[in-house]
Amino acid sequence: MPAPDAAEDDKRPSATLYLWPFPPQDAEHLAAALGHWTLQRGTRTGRLSPWPEWRWFRSDPPDAVVRQLDVLLPALPANVYALKADHSGVGAYLRESGDIATVDALARALEDFVRGF
């Protein structure tokens, strides 16, 4: 998976993305509700976000997503450094460290986030 801030045409693998896919029966609704955006932590590039350590890339999400991110961000494992949403689901870029409990916590957080829509 390319890094979250890679150019659109850069397909070189350099990151691990854990994707929470939209259920097929809800995919169209969820993709429209969540929009297409990337939010990255710990970078100086991108646009300012409501959270000081996070920055937007490409486009900003709908207002409802921002409200849900207020709940999601504190629930994320510390090694998550970016989030993205697109037509296929919501994903988290994770630095590979930790254990299965970290991945389980991430899965629960992403599932709860998507259920909010």
C-alpha positions as CSV (number, residue, x, y, z in Angstrom):
1,M,0.0,0.0,0.0
2,P,1.4,3.5,-0.8
3,A,1.9,5.9,2.0
4,P,-1.2,8.0,2.8
5,D,0.4,11.2,1.5
6,A,1.8,9.6,-1.6
7,A,0.9,11.1,-5.0
8,E,-2.3,9.6,-6.5
9,D,-0.3,7.8,-9.2
10,D,2.4,6.4,-6.8
11,K,1.6,2.7,-6.2
12,R,4.9,1.7,-4.5
13,P,4.2,-0.2,-1.3
14,S,5.4,1.6,1.8
15,A,2.7,1.3,4.4
16,T,0.3,-1.1,6.0
17,L,-3.4,-0.3,5.7
18,Y,-6.1,-2.0,7.8
19,L,-9.4,-1.6,6.0
20,W,-12.9,-1.8,7.5
21,P,-14.9,-2.4,4.3
22,F,-18.4,-1.2,3.8
23,P,-21.0,-3.9,3.8
24,P,-22.2,-4.4,0.2
25,Q,-25.8,-3.5,1.1
26,D,-24.7,-0.2,2.7
27,A,-21.6,0.7,0.5
28,E,-23.3,3.4,-1.6
29,H,-24.9,5.1,1.4
30,L,-21.7,4.9,3.5
31,A,-19.4,6.1,0.8
32,A,-21.6,9.1,0.2
33,A,-21.9,9.9,3.9
34,L,-18.2,9.6,4.7
35,G,-16.8,11.1,1.5
36,H,-13.2,10.7,0.3
37,W,-10.5,12.0,2.6
38,T,-7.2,11.3,4.3
39,L,-6.1,12.4,7.8
40,Q,-2.5,12.0,8.8
41,R,-0.8,12.5,12.2
42,G,2.7,13.9,12.8
43,T,3.3,15.7,9.6
44,R,3.7,19.3,8.6
45,T,2.3,18.9,5.1
46,G,-1.4,19.0,4.4
47,R,-4.1,21.3,5.7
48,L,-4.9,22.1,9.3
49,S,-7.6,20.0,11.0
50,P,-9.5,20.5,14.3
51,W,-6.9,18.2,16.0
52,P,-3.5,19.8,16.4
53,E,-1.4,16.7,15.6
54,W,-3.5,15.7,12.5
55,R,-3.6,17.2,9.0
56,W,-6.0,16.7,6.0
57,F,-4.8,15.5,2.6
58,R,-6.7,15.7,-0.7
59,S,-10.1,16.8,0.6
60,D,-12.0,17.5,3.8
61,P,-14.8,15.2,5.0
62,P,-18.5,16.2,5.7
63,D,-19.2,17.8,9.0
64,A,-20.8,14.6,10.4
65,V,-17.5,12.8,9.9
66,V,-15.6,15.4,11.9
67,R,-18.0,14.9,14.8
68,Q,-17.4,11.1,14.6
69,L,-13.7,11.6,14.4
70,D,-13.8,13.4,17.8
71,V,-14.9,10.0,19.2
72,L,-12.7,7.8,17.0
73,L,-9.3,9.5,17.3
74,P,-8.9,9.0,21.1
75,A,-9.9,5.3,20.7
76,L,-7.2,4.5,18.1
77,P,-4.1,2.6,19.1
78,A,-1.1,4.9,19.4
79,N,0.6,3.4,16.4
80,V,-2.1,4.5,13.9
81,Y,-0.6,7.4,12.0
82,A,-3.3,8.0,9.3
83,L,-6.9,7.4,8.4
84,K,-8.7,7.4,5.1
85,A,-12.1,6.9,3.7
86,D,-13.1,6.2,0.1
87,H,-15.6,4.1,-1.8
88,S,-14.4,0.8,-0.4
89,G,-14.4,1.6,3.3
90,V,-12.5,3.3,6.2
91,G,-8.9,2.4,6.8
92,A,-6.1,3.0,9.2
93,Y,-2.4,3.1,8.4
94,L,-0.6,1.4,11.2
95,R,3.1,1.2,12.2
96,E,3.7,-2.5,12.6
97,S,4.3,-2.8,16.3
98,G,2.2,-4.2,19.1
99,D,0.2,-7.4,19.1
100,I,-3.1,-8.9,18.1
101,A,-4.8,-6.8,20.9
102,T,-3.7,-3.7,19.0
103,V,-5.3,-4.9,15.8
104,D,-8.5,-6.0,17.7
105,A,-8.7,-2.5,19.3
106,L,-8.3,-0.9,15.9
107,A,-11.0,-3.1,14.4
108,R,-13.5,-2.2,17.1
109,A,-12.7,1.5,16.8
110,L,-13.2,1.4,13.0
111,E,-16.4,-0.7,13.3
112,D,-17.9,1.7,15.8
113,F,-17.0,4.7,13.6
114,V,-18.7,3.2,10.6
115,R,-21.8,2.3,12.7
116,G,-22.2,6.0,13.5
117,F,-23.4,6.5,9.9
